[in-house]
């Protein structure tokens, strides 16, 4: 049987610049890609490559990005659906990719997005590439959704972070998947101060004692209660940003685990990008190198 290689590029915001390193490695080994699919940043890198941009051109665009240029992309929209309008991102993509249509690509490509109203997985197999990417990268709350054909579209990683099934359905019989969300060294969510059994047992007695000491103040001024609660929350609980990020990550990791078990890629590449934050676009060189090294490791084990 003729080997048809499918490349599946996962979601994960700026961590997905590691996809560039993976493709560089594949090109150097003369591994020809027959199909590409991607969610979110995977759709951006995969779509650019499938459209005919060389990996060197894509890498140069990434390396040109710094804190100033990144900030310009995030133009405030302050709509009820997202913090940023995404218009500057769309303009940037159009300036680099032009007016290309997916159905004309030499390498068949599918971008994955999510219908936020129904939860349905949406596949862009044709149409304008920039519109498809803009829909696929629309991180909920961060970017305002894209509305196409009366469908409200957001980040494809919400329903299919590593769309292995999609590239298999395209006709691939040998799949290389890149997972950048459940990478091996991602930091575990930690509270500012660890809970321990003894402390938890002692805490009620401390609270009772504190209330006794402050009884007179409580009668006069109930603000002490609020201040005490705020202090305990600050001491023990992760902030809202950590809780939101971890909530998304947990659900995506479960989806990825299920996808890997069901569709079993032939090669799984997991770049070590756990220390990379959502707006670290200026770390492109480091992130790309992590992708390259992860590909080296994955193929050395084959």
C-alpha positions as CSV (number, residue, x, y, z in Angstrom):
1,X,0.0,0.0,0.0
2,X,1.3,3.5,-0.9
3,X,1.9,5.5,2.2
4,X,-0.2,8.7,2.4
5,X,1.2,10.9,5.2
6,X,-1.2,13.2,7.1
7,X,0.1,15.9,9.3
8,X,-2.2,16.9,12.2
9,X,-1.3,20.2,14.0
10,X,-2.8,20.8,17.4
11,X,-4.2,23.9,19.0
12,X,-2.3,25.8,21.8
13,X,-1.9,29.5,21.0
14,X,1.7,30.7,20.6
15,X,3.0,27.3,21.7
16,X,2.0,26.3,18.1
17,X,5.0,28.1,16.7
18,X,6.7,24.8,17.5
19,X,4.8,23.4,14.5
20,X,7.3,25.3,12.4
21,X,10.2,23.4,13.9
22,X,8.3,20.1,13.3
23,X,7.8,20.9,9.6
24,X,11.5,22.0,9.2
25,X,12.5,18.6,10.6
26,X,10.2,16.7,8.2
27,X,11.5,18.7,5.2
28,X,15.1,18.0,6.1
29,X,14.3,14.3,6.2
30,X,12.5,14.5,2.8
31,X,9.2,13.4,4.5
32,X,6.5,14.5,2.0
33,X,3.2,15.6,3.5
34,X,0.1,14.5,1.6
35,X,-2.6,16.0,3.8
36,X,-2.7,18.7,6.6
37,X,-5.3,19.5,9.2
38,X,-5.1,21.8,12.1
39,X,-7.0,23.5,14.9
40,X,-6.4,27.1,16.0
41,X,-2.6,27.9,15.7
42,X,-2.3,24.5,14.0
43,X,-4.7,25.8,11.3
44,X,-2.7,29.0,10.9
45,X,0.7,27.3,10.5
46,X,-0.7,24.3,8.5
47,X,-2.8,26.5,6.3
48,X,0.1,28.8,5.5
49,X,2.3,25.8,4.6
50,X,-0.4,24.1,2.5
51,X,-1.1,27.3,0.6
52,X,2.4,27.3,-0.8
53,X,4.4,29.4,1.6
54,X,7.8,27.8,2.3
55,X,8.6,26.9,5.9
56,X,11.5,29.4,5.7
57,X,9.0,32.2,4.8
58,X,6.7,31.1,7.7
59,X,9.7,31.0,10.1
60,X,10.8,34.5,9.0
61,X,7.3,35.9,9.7
62,X,7.4,34.4,13.2
63,X,10.9,35.6,13.9
64,X,10.0,39.2,12.9
65,X,7.3,39.3,15.6
66,X,8.2,41.2,18.8
67,X,6.3,42.6,21.7
68,X,5.4,45.8,19.9
69,X,4.1,44.1,16.7
70,X,2.2,41.6,18.9
71,X,0.5,44.4,20.8
72,X,-0.6,46.0,17.6
73,X,-2.5,42.8,16.6
74,X,-4.7,42.9,19.6
75,X,-6.8,45.9,18.9
76,X,-9.5,46.4,21.6
77,X,-13.0,45.6,20.5
78,X,-14.7,45.4,23.9
79,X,-17.8,43.8,22.4
80,X,-20.0,41.7,24.5
81,X,-18.5,38.5,22.8
82,X,-14.8,39.1,23.2
83,X,-12.0,41.4,24.4
84,X,-10.4,41.9,21.0
85,X,-12.1,42.4,17.6
86,X,-9.6,40.3,15.7
87,X,-9.6,42.7,12.8
88,X,-5.9,43.5,13.1
89,X,-5.1,39.8,13.1
90,X,-7.2,39.2,10.0
91,X,-5.5,42.2,8.3
92,X,-2.1,40.7,9.2
93,X,-3.0,37.3,7.9
94,X,-4.3,38.8,4.6
95,X,-1.1,40.8,4.2
96,X,1.0,37.6,4.4
97,X,-1.3,35.0,2.8
98,X,-3.2,37.1,0.2
99,X,-6.6,36.0,-1.2
100,X,-6.0,32.2,-1.4
101,X,-8.7,29.6,-1.5
102,X,-8.3,26.2,0.2
103,X,-9.7,24.1,-2.6
104,X,-6.8,25.3,-4.9
105,X,-4.0,24.1,-2.6
106,X,-1.5,21.4,-3.8
107,X,-1.6,19.9,-0.3
108,X,-5.2,19.2,0.7
109,X,-6.0,21.1,3.9
110,X,-8.8,21.4,6.5
111,X,-9.1,23.9,9.3
112,X,-11.2,23.0,12.2
113,X,-13.5,25.6,14.0
114,X,-16.4,25.3,16.5
115,X,-20.0,26.4,16.2
116,X,-20.3,28.0,19.7
117,X,-24.1,27.8,19.6
118,X,-24.5,24.1,18.8
119,X,-21.1,22.8,19.8
120,X,-20.7,21.3,16.3
121,X,-17.3,20.8,14.8
122,X,-16.9,22.8,11.6
123,X,-14.5,21.8,8.8
124,X,-13.2,24.4,6.3
125,X,-12.4,22.3,3.2
126,X,-12.8,25.2,0.8
127,X,-13.2,29.0,0.8
128,X,-11.0,31.8,1.8
129,X,-8.0,30.7,3.8
130,X,-7.8,33.8,6.0
131,X,-11.4,33.6,7.0
132,X,-10.9,29.9,7.9
133,X,-7.9,30.6,10.0
134,X,-9.5,33.6,11.7
135,X,-12.5,31.4,12.7
136,X,-10.2,28.6,13.9
137,X,-8.1,30.8,16.1
138,X,-11.0,32.7,17.8
139,X,-10.2,31.9,21.4
140,X,-13.4,32.4,23.4
141,X,-13.5,35.6,25.5
142,X,-10.1,36.7,24.0
143,X,-11.4,37.2,20.4
144,X,-14.8,38.1,19.2
145,X,-16.3,35.1,17.3
146,X,-16.5,35.0,13.5
147,X,-19.9,34.9,11.9
148,X,-20.1,33.1,8.5
149,X,-23.3,31.9,6.9
150,X,-25.1,32.7,10.1
151,X,-22.9,30.4,12.1
152,X,-21.0,31.8,15.2
153,X,-17.5,30.3,15.0
154,X,-14.8,30.1,17.6
155,X,-11.5,28.2,18.3
156,X,-11.4,24.7,16.8
157,X,-9.5,23.5,19.8
158,X,-12.6,23.7,21.9
159,X,-14.0,20.5,20.3
160,X,-11.0,18.9,18.6
161,X,-7.6,20.1,19.8
162,X,-5.7,17.5,17.8
163,X,-7.9,16.6,14.9
164,X,-6.4,13.2,14.0
165,X,-9.7,11.8,12.8
166,X,-10.0,14.6,10.3
167,X,-6.7,13.9,8.6
168,X,-7.5,10.2,8.6
169,X,-10.8,10.9,6.9
170,X,-9.0,12.9,4.3
171,X,-7.2,9.7,3.2
172,X,-4.0,9.6,5.3
173,X,-2.9,6.1,6.3
174,X,0.2,7.3,8.2
175,X,-0.4,10.1,10.6
176,X,2.1,12.4,12.3
177,X,0.3,14.3,15.1
178,X,1.6,17.3,17.1
179,X,0.2,17.8,20.6
180,X,1.2,21.0,22.3
181,X,-1.4,21.1,25.0
182,X,-0.8,18.0,27.0
183,X,3.0,18.3,26.6
184,X,5.0,16.3,29.2
185,X,6.4,19.3,31.1
186,X,3.4,21.6,31.4
187,X,3.3,23.1,34.9
188,X,0.6,21.8,37.2
189,X,-1.8,24.4,38.6
190,X,-0.6,25.3,42.0
191,X,-2.2,27.5,44.6
192,X,-0.2,30.2,46.2
193,X,0.0,28.2,49.4
194,X,-0.4,24.4,49.6
195,X,-3.2,22.8,51.6
196,X,-2.2,20.2,54.1
197,X,-4.3,18.0,56.4
198,X,-3.0,19.3,59.7
199,X,-3.5,22.9,58.6
200,X,-7.0,22.2,57.4
201,X,-7.8,20.5,60.7
202,X,-6.4,23.4,62.7
203,X,-8.0,26.1,60.6
204,X,-11.5,26.0,62.2
205,X,-10.1,26.5,65.7
206,X,-8.0,29.5,64.5
207,X,-11.1,31.0,62.9
208,X,-13.1,30.6,66.2
209,X,-10.3,32.1,68.2
210,X,-10.0,35.0,65.7
211,X,-13.8,35.6,65.9
212,X,-13.6,35.7,69.7
213,X,-10.8,38.2,69.7
214,X,-12.6,40.3,67.2
215,X,-16.1,40.0,68.6
216,X,-16.2,43.6,69.7
217,X,-14.9,44.8,66.3
218,X,-17.5,42.6,64.5
219,X,-20.3,44.2,66.4
220,X,-19.1,47.7,65.6
221,X,-17.7,47.1,62.0
222,X,-18.6,44.1,59.9
223,X,-15.8,45.0,57.4
224,X,-13.4,42.7,59.2
225,X,-15.3,39.7,58.0
226,X,-14.8,40.7,54.4
227,X,-11.2,41.5,54.9
228,X,-10.6,38.2,56.6
229,X,-12.2,36.3,53.8
230,X,-10.3,38.3,51.1
231,X,-7.1,37.5,53.0
232,X,-7.8,33.7,53.1
233,X,-8.8,33.7,49.4
234,X,-5.6,35.5,48.5
235,X,-3.5,33.1,50.6
236,X,-5.0,29.8,49.4
237,X,-6.8,30.1,46.1
238,X,-5.5,30.4,42.5
239,X,-6.6,33.5,40.7
240,X,-9.3,33.6,38.1
241,X,-6.9,33.6,35.2
242,X,-5.3,30.3,36.5
243,X,-8.7,28.7,37.1
244,X,-9.9,29.7,33.6
245,X,-6.7,28.5,31.9
246,X,-6.7,25.2,33.8
247,X,-10.4,24.6,33.2
248,X,-9.8,24.9,29.4
249,X,-6.7,22.8,29.6
250,X,-8.3,20.0,31.5
251,X,-11.2,19.6,29.1
252,X,-8.8,19.8,26.1
253,X,-6.4,17.2,27.6
254,X,-9.3,14.8,28.0
255,X,-10.3,15.3,24.4
256,X,-6.8,14.8,23.2
257,X,-6.4,11.6,25.3
258,X,-9.6,10.2,23.8
259,X,-8.5,11.1,20.3
260,X,-5.1,9.5,20.7
261,X,-6.7,6.3,22.1
262,X,-9.3,6.2,19.3
263,X,-7.2,7.1,16.3
264,X,-3.6,6.2,17.3
265,X,-1.2,8.3,15.3
266,X,1.8,6.6,13.9
267,X,4.1,9.3,15.2
268,X,3.2,11.5,18.2
269,X,5.3,14.7,18.7
270,X,5.0,16.6,22.0
271,X,7.1,19.7,22.1
272,X,8.2,20.8,25.6
273,X,6.4,24.1,25.7
274,X,5.0,24.1,29.2
275,X,6.8,27.3,30.1
276,X,5.4,29.3,27.2
277,X,2.6,31.8,27.9
278,X,-0.2,32.9,25.6
279,X,1.4,36.1,24.4
280,X,5.0,35.0,24.1
281,X,5.2,35.5,20.4
282,X,8.5,37.2,20.8
283,X,10.0,33.8,21.9
284,X,9.5,32.4,18.4
285,X,13.1,31.2,18.0
286,X,13.0,29.2,21.2
287,X,9.6,27.8,20.5
288,X,10.5,26.7,17.0
289,X,13.6,25.0,18.2
290,X,11.5,23.1,20.8
291,X,9.3,21.7,18.0
292,X,12.4,20.6,16.0
293,X,13.9,18.8,18.9
294,X,10.6,17.1,19.8
295,X,10.3,15.8,16.2
296,X,13.9,14.5,16.5
297,X,13.0,12.6,19.7
298,X,9.7,11.2,18.3
299,X,11.3,9.9,15.1
300,X,14.4,8.5,16.9
301,X,12.0,6.2,18.8
302,X,10.6,4.8,15.6
